[in-house]
Amino acid sequence: MLQLQSAFGVLALLAIAWACGENRPAVSLRQVAIGLAVTIITALVLLKLPPVAKAFGTINDAVGTIAAATRAGTSFVFGYLGGGALPFDLKAPGADFILAFQALPIVLVMSVLTTLLFYWRVLPPIVRGMAWLLERTLGVGGAVGLSAAANIFLGMVEAPLFIRPYLAQLTRSELFLVMTGGMAGIAGTVLVLYATFLAPLIPDAAAHFVIASVLGAPAAILISLIMVPETSDKRTGGSLRDPDMLASSTMDAITKGTAAGLELLLNIVAMLLVLVALVYLVNAILGLLPEIGGSKISLQRLLGLVMAPVCWLMGLPWPQAVTAGSLMGTKTVLNELIAYLDLSKLGTDALDPRSRLIMLYAMCGFANFASLGIMIGGLGTMAPDRREEINALGLKSIVSGTLATCLMGAVVGVMT
């Protein structure tokens, strides 16, 4: 019954995207059917074919190695604060874990590895191959197909660097597709970080994050073409180029990757500090209101009620939908990092294994208000002539990115 519920949710989420879209008569049912088929087939191949699943299982070993390497660096630099041997007896289990010194530095290592893989020309052929597949199967232009494929590995600002010369030429639908692709995925620099949090709760968590990143490309294209359909015969193509992040040497790549990772790390730390403080203040104000149902009103509780029906559509039992809805609300208003941290603290009584897996996919995207500011700033700088249109599509891209990740969650729910 839960699988049938998820199947109904797939259709319901597509209907919500259509209702929230513009120029509804222009939506191509043929393109929607092909997009849905590609999304489902991609999920089947990645999740159900034993050889593919086994190949993705090796990703967890790679993640463990990267985490161990990072721990070696943090323990050397920060001592016991970074995970080194404690100079005293530990009295409270878990009290020796310090997020900023032990987990978050993984972002630095992943930033360097990503930059090196681009400089060594390992990732660009993979990205181009994905772009070719998206262009042939979903009928999108080569430029936006490349940007969507690059979002599998890169963030919402880094991926459009691949097509920077073409941003001014994109149609409105193509521009929205680029924005939705950024909102419906996460960067490789944080993928390992999130997998580290959820590894104790979800088997092969790292593999599922990689699958979610790949699945996000066709899902984002599907949702974006429903919400802002293409009305022009023009498809932006052009020769595919490497992003401007490429360095002049291996050492230069390490230096640039470290600098970029440090900026990202500091932004994450600052945003976490500020957002957690703001949530505390909001909850303190809401706590002044009369209690409802024997408990105080909180932001998480309100968001849980709003997002609970969406979580039910993905295939979660209703008693668990409110808890899951709170996670989705936290992810949308704050960011996915805080939501994944909250998920990692939940016991099996709050969410069962199937529900936790669905939520891993549903929250695997940058669709939140803080990311919107980053995207508008980045794309506006790369395409100043389109700044007004980018601003106009901003809030809609949060909706489309959220619907795309929820669609992934529902598809996974059908298969589990």
N, C-alpha and C positions, 0 to 999 in steps of 0.2 A: 504493500500500500504506500509506503514512503517513497518507493521508486516511482510509482504512478503520480504521486504528489509532486515530485521533482519534475517529471515530464510535463505535467500541467503548468508548473512554474516556468518552464522554458518558454512555453507559448504565452503565458501571462506577462512575462518580462518583455518579450518582443512587442506585445500589445501596449504595454506601458511606454516603451520607447517610441512607438508610433504615435501614441496620444500626446507625448511631450515634444514631438517633433514639429517641423515646419513643412509647408507645401506637401501635405500628406498624399494628395492624388499622384504626385510624381514618384512615389516609392515604387521601385521595380520589384514585383513579387518574385520574378525569376531570379534576380540578384539576391534577394533575401533567402530564397530556398537554397541557392547554391552556397551562400555564406553559412547558413545553418548546417548544411550537409558537411561542408569543409570543417567547421568547428567540431561537430560530433565525430567525424572520421578521424580527425587529428587526436581527439581525446581517446578514442578507441585504440588507435595505434600506440599511443604513448603509454596508456594505462593497462591495456589488456594483452598485447602481444608479448609473450614471455621473453624473447631475445631483447626487445626494446626495453622492457621493464628491468631486465637484468643489467642492461647497459647503463640505464639511469641509476640503478642501485649502486654502481661504482662511484657515483657522484658523492655519496655519503662518506666514502673513504677519503675522497679528495677534500671534502669539507673538514673532516676530522684532522687531516694533515695541515690544512691552512690554519685551523683553530689552534693546533698544537704549536705551529710555527709562530703565530701571533703571541701565544702565551709565553714562548721562550723570549720574545722581544720585550714584552711588558714586564715579565719577572726580572729581566736583566736591568731594565731602566727604572722600574718602580719598586722593585723588591717584593715584599710580601703583599703590598697593596695591588700589585699587578699579577698576583697568582703564585708568587714564590713561596718558599717554606716559611711558615709562621714562626716568629721568635717567642711565641707564648702558646699556652694550651687554649684550644678553641672551646668555649663553653656553650655557645648557641650555634647549632648547625645552620650553615648558610650565611652567618654573619661575616665571613671572610670574603664574600663576593662583593666586589665594587664595580658597578656597571661601567663607569667612565674609564676605569683603568684596566679592566679585564676583557669586557665584551666589545665595547665600541671601537677600540683600536683595530679590529678586524677590517673596518672600513678603509684604514690606511693601506693595509696589505693588499686588499682587493683592488683599490684604486691603482696601485703600482702594477699589479698583475694585468689588469685590463689594459693599461697604457702600453705595457710591454708586448702583450699579445697583438695589439694593433700595430705597433712599430715593427714587430717581426712578421707581419702580414699573415697572421694565423686567423684572426677573427674576420677581416674584411671579406675573404671568399665565402665564408659561412653566411655572413649577412647578405651578400649579393645573391647567393643561392636561395635564401629565404625570400628575398625580394622577387626573384624570378618566379618562384612558386606562387606567391600571392598575386602577382600580375597575371599569370596564366589561369589561375583558378577563380579568382574573385573579380578579375577585370579592372583592377585599379591601375592608375598610371604608375610608371616606373619610379617616379620620384617619391610619391607617397608610399608605395610598396616598400621602397628602401628605408624610409623613415620608420614605418611600422615594424619592419624586420629588425632594425637597429635598436628599437625599444626593448627587444628581448634581452639585450646586454647592457644598454645604456639608459640614462635618465631622460626626463622630458625635455631638457634643454640640449643635452649632448647629442641625442639622436638626430634632431633637425639639422645639426651641423653637416650631416652627410648631404643634405639637399639645400644648403643655404642659398646657392645661386638661383634656385627655382622657387623660393618661398613667395617672392613677389608675383610670380606667374600662376600660382595655384588658384583653382576655382574656389568658391566659398565652401563647397562640399569637401574638396581635397584639404583645404586648410583645417576644417573641422575634424577631418580624419586624423591629421597629424596631431592635433590637440587631444583627441580622444585616445589615440595610441599612447601618448605620454601619461594620461591619467589612468589608463587601464593596465599599466605594468609597473614594475619596480626595477631599479638599476641593479646590475650585478654586484656593485659595491656594497649593497645592503642585504642582498639575498643570503649570503653566508651568515650574516649577523642574525637574521630572523630564523634561519634554520637552526642556529645554535640554541636559540631560546626554546624552540618547539621540539627539538630532537628527543628529549625525555618523554614527551607526550604522544608524538605521532611518529610511527615507524617510517623510515626513509623520508623524513621531512625535507631534506635538501633536494632529493629527487623530485618531490612534489612541487617545490618552489620553482625548479627549472621547468617542469612541465607546465606550470601555471604561466610562466613567462612566455613560453612558446605558444600556448593556447590563447594567450591574451591578444596576439596579433590578429587572427581571424575573427575573434569575438569583438574586438574594437572596430574592425572594418564593418562587420555586420551591423552593429548598433549605430555606428555613425552614419551609414548609408540609409538607415531607417529614419533617423532624426533629422538629418540634413541631406536629402537625396540629391544626386547629381542631375542637373538639368541641362548641362552643356555636353556637346559631343567631344569637347577637348579633354585630353588626358595628358597631364604634364609628365614628360619623360626626360630625355636628355642622358648624357653619359654619366655613369656613376662615378663618384669621386670619393676619396678618403677624407675623413674629417680633419679639421685643422689641428686636432690634438696630437698628431703624429710628431715625434721628436726626431732629432738629427742623429742620435746615437743611443745605444742601450743605456748608458749612464744618464743621458739627457732625459730619456723616457722615465727612468727611475726617479729623477729629480722632479720632473713635471708631474708624474703620478703621485708622488709624495705631497707636493704642494697642493694639488687639487684635492687629494684625500684629506689633508689637514683642514682645508677650508670647509669641506663637507662635514668632517668630524666636529669641528667647532660649532657649525650651524646646528647639527643634531643635538649637541649638548645644550646649547643655548635655548633651542626651541623646546626641548624636553623640560628644562628648568622653568621656563616661562609658562608653557601650556599647563603643566601640572599645578603651578601656583595659581593660574587663572581659574582652573577647574575647582580648586579648593575654595577660592573666593566666591565663585558662583554657587557652589554647594552650601557655603556658609550663609549666603543670602537666602537661598531657597529653603534652608533649614529653619528660617524664621517663620515660614508659613505653617499652618496647621498640618498635623500628620494625617496621612491617608492610608487606611488599611493597617494601622498600627506601626508605620515606619515613616521616617522623614522623606520629604521630596528631595530628589537629587537630580543633577543633570543626566547622569547615566540612566536613572530610572525613567525619566521623561523620554530620552532618546530610545530607550529599549521599547517603550510602548509604540513609538512612531515607526520604528524599523522592524518590529516583531512580525507584522504581516509579510514583509519582504522575505524575512528568514524562513517563515513557514512555506512560502512559495518555492524556496530552494530545496525543501524536503525535510526540514527539521520538525520534530514533534512540537506541538504548541506549547507544552510546559517548558521546553528548552528555548523556544523562539524569543521570549522576552529577554533572557540572558544573552542570547546571540545578537538580538537587536541592540542591546546596550553596547556590545563590542562594535557593531557596524556604525552606531552613532558616534562612538568615541573615535573610530577611524575616520569618519567623514568630517567631524568638527575639529578634531585635533590632528592626529596622524596615525598611520598604520603601525608605527613602532610601538606607541603606547597601547594600541589595541592588541598587538601580539604579546606584549608583556602581560596585559590583563588575561589574555587567553592562557598563557603559560602558567598562571596562578590558579586557574580553575580546576577543580577536582572532577572526577568521573561522574559525580552525582549531578553536576551542573550541565555538562555536555558529554554525551557518549562518544565513543571513538569515531563513528560515522559523522556525527555533527561537527566534531572538531576538524575532521578532514575537509568537510564542505566549507567551514569558516576559514580554513587556511587559504583556499582558493578565492573565496568571496572578498577577503580583505587584502588580496595581493595586488594592490594598485595604489597609485599616488593621488587618487581623487579626494582631495581635501582642500580647505580654503588657503592654507599656508602654501601648498603646492601651486595653487592657482596664481598667487602673487609671483612665485618664481617663474612660472611659465609665461605669464604676461610680460614680465620684465625681460626674459630671455628672447622670446619670439619677437617682441616689440623692438628690441635692439637689432635683431637680425633682419627684420623686415619692417622698417619704420613706416613705410607707406601703408601697411596693413594694420597698423596699431589699433585704429578705431574698430575695425572688424574683429580683431583678436579679442579686444575688450568685450565686444558685444556677444561673442561666443563663449566667453569664459565660464559663466555659471552653468550654461548648457553642457559644457565639457565635463564638469563635475558630475552631473546627472548621467551623462553617457558613459563616463569611465566607471561609475558605480554600477550601472546596469550591466556593463560588459563583464565585470568581475563577478557580479551576482549570477549572470548567465553561466559563467564557468562553474560556479558552485552548484548550480542546478543540474548542469550536464554531468558533473562528477557524481551528484546525488543519484542520477538515473543509473549510473554504472556501479554503484556500491550499495 
